[in-house]
């Protein structure tokens, strides 16, 4: 697993994650995340998730790069965390 000192787990991030868990449906999630983030940030996160899904299907880095606009370094980083991260990608990729 990549080294992670959990510096990103703060009281503020914990409140954010607990707030996300209270969302009840797609519309609430769309409205909350649009207020929270810019359109560019939403597209970036969406493309990261799309990249993880494509990697899980065995799609090549070059195809992923063309379809998502992700850099090869970002794709490699997502792939690394998908395989050896904290298990978040694995958990959600297993939920269909």
C-alpha positions as CSV (number, residue, x, y, z in Angstrom):
1,X,0.0,0.0,0.0
2,X,1.3,3.5,-0.8
3,X,2.5,5.4,2.3
4,X,-0.3,7.5,3.7
5,X,0.0,9.3,6.9
6,X,-3.7,10.2,6.9
7,X,-2.9,13.9,7.1
8,X,-6.0,14.4,5.0
9,X,-8.2,13.0,7.8
10,X,-9.1,16.1,9.7
11,X,-12.1,17.2,11.7
12,X,-13.3,19.2,8.6
13,X,-12.8,16.2,6.2
14,X,-14.6,13.9,8.7
15,X,-17.6,16.3,8.8
16,X,-17.6,16.4,5.0
17,X,-17.6,12.6,4.7
18,X,-20.4,12.3,7.2
19,X,-22.4,14.9,5.3
20,X,-22.0,13.0,2.1
21,X,-23.3,9.9,3.8
22,X,-26.5,11.8,4.5
23,X,-27.3,12.3,0.8
24,X,-30.4,10.3,0.0
25,X,-30.6,10.3,-3.8
26,X,-28.9,11.3,-7.1
27,X,-30.5,14.7,-7.3
28,X,-29.4,15.6,-3.7
29,X,-25.9,14.4,-4.6
30,X,-25.8,16.5,-7.8
31,X,-27.0,19.6,-6.1
32,X,-24.7,19.3,-3.1
33,X,-21.6,18.5,-5.2
34,X,-22.3,21.3,-7.7
35,X,-22.6,23.8,-4.8
36,X,-19.4,22.4,-3.2
37,X,-17.2,22.2,-6.3
38,X,-16.7,23.9,-9.6
39,X,-17.8,22.2,-12.8
40,X,-14.1,21.6,-13.6
41,X,-13.6,19.8,-10.3
42,X,-16.6,17.7,-10.8
43,X,-15.4,16.7,-14.3
44,X,-12.0,15.9,-12.9
45,X,-13.4,13.6,-10.2
46,X,-15.8,12.0,-12.7
47,X,-13.0,11.3,-15.1
48,X,-10.8,9.8,-12.3
49,X,-13.7,7.5,-11.4
50,X,-14.2,6.7,-15.1
51,X,-10.5,5.9,-15.4
52,X,-10.7,3.5,-12.5
53,X,-13.6,1.7,-14.1
54,X,-11.9,1.5,-17.4
55,X,-8.7,0.1,-15.8
56,X,-10.8,-2.5,-14.1
57,X,-12.1,-3.6,-17.5
58,X,-8.5,-3.9,-18.8
59,X,-8.7,-0.9,-21.2
60,X,-5.3,0.4,-22.3
61,X,-3.8,3.6,-20.9
62,X,-3.8,5.2,-24.4
63,X,-7.6,4.6,-24.9
64,X,-8.3,5.9,-21.4
65,X,-6.1,9.0,-22.1
66,X,-8.1,9.7,-25.3
67,X,-11.5,9.2,-23.7
68,X,-10.9,11.0,-20.4
69,X,-8.2,13.5,-21.1
70,X,-6.3,12.1,-18.1
71,X,-2.5,12.3,-18.3
72,X,-0.5,9.0,-18.4
73,X,0.9,9.9,-14.9
74,X,-2.6,10.4,-13.5
75,X,-3.8,7.1,-15.0
76,X,-0.8,5.3,-13.6
77,X,-1.5,6.8,-10.1
78,X,-5.1,5.8,-10.3
79,X,-4.1,2.3,-11.3
80,X,-1.6,2.1,-8.4
81,X,-4.2,3.1,-5.9
82,X,-6.8,0.8,-7.5
83,X,-4.5,-2.1,-6.9
84,X,-2.6,-1.2,-3.7
85,X,-4.5,1.7,-2.1
86,X,-6.7,1.8,0.9
87,X,-9.4,-0.4,-0.7
88,X,-11.8,2.4,-1.7
89,X,-11.6,1.7,-5.4
90,X,-11.8,-2.0,-4.9
91,X,-14.9,-1.6,-2.6
92,X,-16.8,0.6,-5.0
93,X,-15.7,-1.2,-8.2
94,X,-17.2,-4.3,-6.6
95,X,-20.6,-2.6,-6.2
96,X,-22.6,-2.7,-9.4
